[in-house]
């Protein structure tokens, strides 16, 4: 007679193929998030629409940046200055609107031009210059 543990390991496990599906893994992750939210639900905040709306608003900035960076990465390039340019543009927008009293419609084009100028300087830098592009290989 054989070892009973050896025959047990040869039996198919009923749940082994379920987690191979991307849909099942996403559903499992969603279930864990809902359970964590229900467990640590401070004053019912997890089940309010405003909580999720604010979270999506904050994450949308990074989603827009990720769309732009996808083109850069697909073209076998790398650009580490995206976060810095985002911060510079945000600070410039704040200074223009809060301290100098500009309207957002006047400040947005100027901030876009500032970001484009930073990208042009970074993109046109010569090899050997003190920019991130010269020190990292892109291929």
C-alpha positions in Angstrom: 0.0 0.0 0.0 1.1 3.5 -0.7 1.6 6.4 1.5 -1.8 8.1 2.2 -0.2 11.6 2.1 1.1 11.0 -1.4 -2.4 10.1 -2.7 -3.8 13.1 -1.1 -1.4 15.4 -2.8 -2.4 14.0 -6.2 -6.1 14.7 -5.8 -7.2 17.8 -7.6 -8.0 20.7 -5.3 -11.4 22.3 -6.0 -10.2 25.9 -5.5 -6.9 25.6 -7.3 -8.1 26.8 -10.7 -10.4 29.5 -9.5 -7.6 32.0 -8.6 -6.1 31.6 -12.1 -8.8 33.7 -13.5 -8.2 37.5 -13.5 -11.9 38.1 -12.8 -11.7 35.9 -9.7 -8.6 37.6 -8.4 -10.2 41.0 -8.9 -13.4 39.8 -7.2 -11.3 38.5 -4.3 -9.5 41.8 -4.0 -12.8 43.7 -4.1 -14.2 41.4 -1.4 -11.2 42.0 0.9 -11.5 45.8 0.4 -15.2 45.7 1.3 -14.6 43.6 4.3 -11.8 45.9 5.5 -14.0 48.9 4.9 -16.8 47.4 6.8 -14.5 46.4 9.7 -12.8 49.7 10.0 -15.8 51.9 9.2 -15.3 55.1 11.2 -18.6 56.8 11.6 -20.0 55.2 8.5 -17.5 57.0 6.2 -16.7 54.0 4.1 -20.2 53.7 2.8 -20.7 57.4 1.9 -20.3 58.5 -1.7 -18.3 61.5 -0.7 -15.4 59.4 0.6 -15.1 57.5 -2.7 -15.6 60.6 -4.8 -12.7 62.4 -3.0 -10.5 59.4 -3.3 -11.2 59.2 -7.1 -10.5 62.9 -7.4 -7.1 62.6 -5.8 -6.2 59.5 -7.8 -7.2 61.1 -11.1 -4.1 63.3 -11.2 -1.9 60.2 -11.1 -4.1 58.5 -13.7 -3.6 61.4 -16.1 0.1 61.4 -15.5 0.2 57.7 -16.1 -1.5 58.1 -19.5 1.2 60.5 -20.5 4.0 58.4 -19.2 2.7 55.4 -21.1 3.7 57.0 -24.4 7.2 57.8 -23.0 7.7 54.3 -21.8 6.4 52.6 -24.9 8.9 54.7 -27.0 11.7 53.2 -24.9 12.4 56.4 -23.1 12.4 57.4 -19.4 11.5 60.7 -17.8 12.0 61.1 -14.1 11.0 64.8 -14.1 7.3 64.3 -14.4 6.6 64.6 -10.6 8.8 67.6 -10.3 7.1 69.4 -13.2 3.7 68.5 -11.7 4.8 70.1 -8.4 6.2 73.2 -10.0 3.0 73.7 -12.1 0.8 73.2 -9.0 2.8 75.7 -6.9 2.8 78.2 -9.8 -1.0 77.8 -10.2 -1.5 78.3 -6.4 0.7 81.4 -6.4 -1.0 82.9 -9.4 -4.6 82.3 -8.2 -4.2 82.8 -4.4 -1.5 85.4 -4.0 -1.7 87.4 -7.2 -5.5 87.1 -7.7 -5.5 85.7 -11.2 -8.5 83.8 -12.5 -8.1 80.1 -13.1 -8.8 80.7 -16.8 -5.7 82.9 -17.0 -3.5 80.8 -14.8 -4.1 77.4 -16.5 -2.6 78.4 -19.9 0.5 79.9 -18.1 1.0 76.8 -16.0 0.7 74.6 -19.2 3.3 76.7 -20.9 5.6 76.4 -17.9 5.2 72.6 -17.9 5.8 72.5 -21.7 8.9 74.7 -21.3 10.3 72.4 -18.6 9.6 69.4 -20.9 11.3 71.1 -23.8 14.4 71.9 -21.8 14.5 68.4 -20.4 13.8 66.7 -23.8 16.4 68.8 -25.7 19.2 68.4 -23.2 22.4 67.2 -24.7 24.0 63.9 -23.6 26.3 64.6 -20.6 24.1 67.5 -19.3 22.9 67.3 -15.7 19.5 65.9 -16.5 18.1 62.5 -15.7 17.9 61.5 -19.3 21.7 61.6 -19.7 22.6 59.3 -16.8 20.1 56.5 -17.4 20.1 54.3 -20.6 16.8 54.4 -22.4 17.4 51.2 -24.4 
